[in-house]
């Protein structure tokens, strides 16, 4: 796998057309299985083939049970300066329901271990809507993030993917199904209490203390090009998308034996790019700028979107100020549907 990643890093270096790299993100799968030496080899290749003079943020996704003191200390020798820790919950009952390998005590330990080693930039993932997670327990999860002085967290509603053990167990009535009304209530509680705890909701699922936005995520929402390396990795050059084959063994074979990465590519139309801008920008505190739409896609497109948004303004789900469309807290509960209703159709 590491040899295949090395080959792809070298042979895909022209994709970003020499742009300076601001962020590196080790995500998906379990990158915390890599030791410091293996990570350093990858960094060496990135440094060799890409311009890192503007590198500001380097994140490693990690399971709590991987972050022992020795491992965290070893990572101080690498450019990693930020951890994204898959906590999910500080309650063992939730973790057991989600079939997580770690427990709440290990989550607490991993966070404190990273902090003790000098890693100040941390983010954790939390899941709400889990059967058995009361509203009070959900608020305790958020308070735990604050009390541990974690500067950033992401919060997602529990979704049950087909093919997972959880999906099978729910289908077999061995586990309680997800309650969508409960999820909506807990999102509302999150939006109500997180600001009082010092967290700004700068994107529907992401919360940060002052000046602690995730740069990597922010660049994604703003449509800045990125290169994905490895199986199932996605890339975007500003107009086109591509995604590598997801199967590990097939990815390695295509790189090491065939010397040709196996990926699918989607050439976005102008309308698709506009609709993606609507979808991503509406999720953020920066909102959907009608002046940008007019500049990039024309006055007719901006006017059509403005007209379509009026029904949501009347419902108080959207506001329009200074030519910027912003979701209200009530509107954030229906973000995907609102965006879809604002989409333009292909000619």
Order of alpha helices (4+ residues) and beta strands (2+ residues): alpha-beta-alpha-beta-alpha-beta-alpha-alpha-beta-alpha-beta-alpha-alpha-beta-beta-alpha-beta-beta-alpha-beta-alpha-beta-alpha-alpha-beta-beta-alpha-alpha
